[in-house]
Amino acid sequence: MRDIVLRIENLSKYYQMGEVRVKALENVSFEVEKGEFIVILGPSGSGKSTLLNIIGGMDTPSGGNVYFDGELISNYSDRELTMYRRYKIGFVFQFYNLMATLTAKENVELVAEITGSKVNVEEVMEAVGLGDRSDHFPSQMSGGEQQRVAIARAVAKNPDILLCDEPTGALDFETGISILKVLKDVNVKYKNTVIVITHNSPIAQMADKVIKMRSGNITEIIINENPIEPEGIEW
Amino acid sequence: MKKLNKRLLRMIKNTKGQFFAVLSIIITGLFIFTAVNNSAMNLRDSLNSYYSITNFADIFVTAAGIPESIEREIEGRENIREADVRLSIDTRFITDNEDERITVKAVSVDGKESKINKLFIKEGRYSLTGNEVILIDQFAVAREINVGDEIRLSLNGREHKFKVSAIASSPEYVYLMESEQVLLPDPGNFGVVFIEEDYLRKISGSRYFNEIVLTVNNYEQINKTKDQLEDFLKKYGVVRVLDRNEQLSNSVMQEEIGGLETVSRSIPIVFLLFAGIMLANMLSRTVKRDRTSIGVLKAMGLTDNEIIIHYLKYAASVGILGGLLGSIIGTATSGAMTGLYLEFFNIPMLRVKIYYQRIIVSVLLSLIFCVGAGFWGVRSIIRINPAESMKPEVPKSGKRVFLENIQFLWDRFTFSWRMVWRNIFREKRKFILIAAAVAITTGLMMMTMWMNEIMDVMFVKHYTDFMKMEYNIGFNGFQDKRVINEIKEYINYSDMEGRIEFPFEIKNGRNSKIVTVIGIEEDTVFYDFHDLEGNRLKIPKDGILLSSNLAEALKASKGDKIILKSYVPDSEEKYVTVAGVLVQSLGINGYMDIDYMNREFLHKGIINGVYINSKDDVKAKLNDVKNITSIQTQGDMQKIFEEFSGLIVAYMGFMVIFSGMLGFVILYSMTLMSINERTLEFSSLRVMGFTKQEIFRMLMKENSVMSLLGIIAGIPLGKWLVNYIGVMFSTDIYTIQGVLTLKEIVPAIILTIIFIISAQLMTYVKIHKLDFMQALKSRIS
């Protein structure tokens, strides 16, 4: 039996820009199974970030439903969405967005503290390959290292879903691959569901499922029977 | 949230310049609050307990001749608890210097302790027999007289020797002044000596007493009791009946303490308001800068309240730390400040208490102000959408600033001046705050300069322009006018006129006041009267001139008919027309034609003193003249004022530092904030080839424009403050009036500019240290 962690039904999102109604998402539907590695692929303006924000409880839809573990979250109040973000979702952003005045380890500990997670922070730091850089401040780290901290921070609360918004967008090829490897390792080791959004199509090769988007619609959902290891990806 | 607290501590560390700027303003405000308020409370508490221990009188009666038996009669009357009759005579203190004319009031006391106005023995013993006396502390200190020393007094023209058996303080002379006409204490030239009652009566030849001091059961009925006493004692020639609030020393003390309380309540509020505005501004900018971090915290699952509390901890830490440090420093210095007051007030049991409640109140006050201001600054956190915050902020729509519409003017500005104007118009709030701080600094500086000037002007004006006599001779009671001829034989003089200085109760409707009314020649050369419009006033043939503070107290104006009562036995109340209201900076008086005064209220042809202008050494020449009790010279008054001016200089120094600090700190911290926020802008300018000096000059120009506006706005503010001070601090002793002139405005502006330039130079260090190139690379939230 399939273990569905996330179900999206006819999701729509519109923005009112002055007198113009802009469509960001329209009738988007798909399902995500627990432990899956999903890549949402699409060019800029295709609605993938909006979709990620709604899944992550940072935005609300104009229509349609989002179910998490069978519970309708698209009707959640602000407070409920906050708690949903706190305990269920981990975010990794394109530009890392670390707290500049906290060290790498403290950035991770902050999340563990907020959620009361019992995760061993040192172990998570080791897992992302930063065991020896724990006490450095973000300004003393490279982009790749900062993104590893961001992943560790997201993982530290042991979220059900890890949402990654263009995690390699600001990185060079080699660093990008190493980050994808960390995400895959986390996916395997902690059995988190990982959703990566990217415009970089080669990344789709490592996904269990690829959701292609264009102009706010899903154009194709591909089940990848033979995902490859990140090291095998090239762009 | 240990990690968020750690972030907060590092945030404080990274913004230490601004943090300490706000902190220093709060510390200053609460330092003034606690130091001044504690001093006022110390003085009030000590005074009250001193009064209570010494059984300070509630009513003071002066009369012509009171028999001893009256004491028992009065004690049986309604609301009277105790009564004590006494004899009080002005005597001359004899020194080896024959030129000195020193008045010592001899007051009779019981051989053992008195029941009212008990003396507080500081040295020696309270046991008076024969020629043993107790000397008032301030006089003993000023004259270096010790227990066991011998002093000489001239009484009724005869010299008497006394032995000082004790040195004591008296609740009646906490502020040792001869009379309200003297204005400032001069302990070296006026003293009080307490002599055993029977002995004083014997050597003065007085069968009767001339004063009664009384305590009452219920002070709220004091006016009724005073009226009843006045009626009852009419036959004994009541001169005046004063209650405790009108008693000279106590009224000065109450006014001084009241003034301290007013200062302690008003000035700190200005400082706290500015600290609050700065904090709100700082935190709102921090929230703006931390927009992405706040979005991330929200994405992590922190609630709005948790994030708001995180930022409010910054405000709370400034508030608590500022409140604690300010109130602790204030409490610690209040002892020294109270000590400064003791130079003028003699309260032997002054205890400097630590008012823990005041520290708690200060901390709470500062906390409430800071958290309130902080909330105002961080309330926009609620509006930050986590998803939106990850994207770069939409730039503000670039509108033309107001000045750009004036093409003629705009075309004349250089590129950097155009940037200056645009920044000013786009960051109105910040620049309004700078201008307001500079305005307050200028205003306070002007007020300080003016107060220094006005005190000087008040004294100089009073003793040279208003009163023109070189000598004011006081007699022991009324004398026949012809006594002038006798004095004329002793000295060469250019002008000499008889005068009367006599207390009257003046009533106008419900308002009444007991003041000294001065009777002078119609064509006197010793006074120069002007009305409030500056027109010269002459002494009217009939009617009375009132000093402006007296007219205000009585709510009387020119043409009104007011009632005068002289306290001379069998004299009646009479209506007198107010012939004019005159400007008088020191004291509170009425002025009448001496003949009119004699005719209507006293007896024909009497005087109780003379005014003299003479090149002679009048003091020396009149030394042995009988019935002269006091010789006051302009030089004496000037000397007293110079001693008093030490306190004014100390006060001025404090005010200049505090007000300058306000401008300095706000300008410095706002510029620091500007530098932090505009690092990218400055980096771009550096890439374009701007030097650090050119960027600094640009910031200087922005601040200078607003500082200039602040200085201009500070001038009317200063005028308002000066008027406020005039109204708030005018008492029966001082009438603070005067306009601001360039003499005060120019130095105030110069001092303000010095503080502004210092703040600007401090920010240059920050600009010099900034790594502009690094800023262009940085993308860490």
Interface residues (C-beta under 8 A of the other chain):
Chain A: S49 N53 G56 M58 D59 R79 T82 M83 Y84 R85 R86 Y87 I89 F91 F93 Q94 F95 Y96 N97 L98 M99 A100 T101 L102 E106 E109 L110 V111 E113 I114 T115 P138 S139 Q146 K157 D165 A170
Chain B: M1 K2 K3 L4 K6 R7 R10 M11 N14 T292 S293 G295 V296 K298 A299 M300 G301 L302 T303 N385 P386 A387 M390 S778 R779 I780 S781
